[in-house]
Amino acid sequence: QVQLVESGGGLVQAGGSLRLSCAASRRIFSVDTRNWYRQAPGKQRELVATITDGGMTNYADSVKGRFTISRDNAKNTVYLQMNSLKPEDTAVYYCNFAVMGLYNYWGQGTQVTVSS
């Protein structure tokens, strides 16, 4: 069973930065996309950033220019660098590996809180 373990969340002031990491317990083959989602209290989970197996990236409009997704295949890890954080970025952040259009692996979530 593959596990995704996230780290790097915490409390930061507005304008600050955090870097989230998501490490898979072993290599996963045939990954279509590696993704970061977030869910704020009372809101639906939303897709924040995506990186394809070929390295193409895509971002939600709300984070474009501030967040950067990257991966290190040798470490089975995906990252989310978050700069210029805003209070509205406060949420639980989840990593997700989508495999062959059939399977989804999820991390346990890491809390990000941005104070004003």
N, C-alpha and C positions, 0 to 999 in steps of 0.2 A: 504494500500500500504506500503510495507516494504521499508525503506530507510537505506542505508549503509553510515555512516559518518566517513570519514578518518581524521586523525590528526597526527601530529608529523613530518611532512616534514619540510625542511628548507635548510639553507646554512651551509655547514660544510667543513672543510679542509680535504684534502686527509689524510687517516689514522684515521680519526675520526669515530664517531658512531652516529647513530640515531635509534630511535625506533618508528615505525609506528603503529598506532592503527586503527582498523576499527570496529565500533560498529553498530550493527543492531538495528533498532528502536523497534523491538519486536522479540520474539523467532521465529525462522524459523524451521519448522519440516522437516524431511526427507532430510537434507542436505547431499549431497554426498561428496563434497569437498569444502574447503575454500581455496581461492587462492589469491596470489598477482601477478599481472602483472605489467609491466612497458612499457612505450613508450618514446623513445628518439626522438628528432626532426629528421624528415626525415626517420624514421625507423618504422617497423611494431611493433605492440604490441607483447610482448613476455611474456611467463609464467616464473615467477621467482621462486615461491615456492608454494607447495601444502601441505595441511594437510587433511587427510581423517577423516570421522566421527569416525573411530576407532583409530585415533591418528597417523597413519603412515604419514611420511613426505617424500617429494621429492623436489629436488632443481635443478635449471639450473646449468650446469657445471661452468658457469662463477661466481657463487656466493657460491658454495659449500665450506664449512669450514669458511665462513665469515658471512652468513645470517642464521638466525634461525626463523622458523615460529612456532607459538604456539597459543593456544586458551584458552579462559575462557568461558565455556558454560554458567555458571551462569550469566555472564555479556553480553552474546551474542556478544562477541568480539574476534577478531583475531588480532594477533600482528606480526610484522616483525622486529626483532632485526637485525640491520645492523652494522657490525663492519668492521674495516680495509677498509673503503670506498675508492673508486678510482674515478677519474674523469669520467671514462666510466660508472659509476653507475648513472650518472646524467640523470634524466628522470622524467616523471610524473608517479607516482605509483598508481595503482588502485587495490582495493580489489574486490573480486568476490565470491559469494556463488552460487554454482551449485546445483540445487535441482532436484532430481529424474530424471536426464537426460533430463529434459524438460524445466526448467526455469533457468534463470541466473539473479542474482541481482548484480548491479555494484555500486560502490561508485563513487563520483564525481572526484576523483583524488587528489593527493597531490604532490606538486613539491619537488623533492630532487635535490639539486645542490651541487656538490662536486668540490671544487676549488683545483687547483694543487699548 
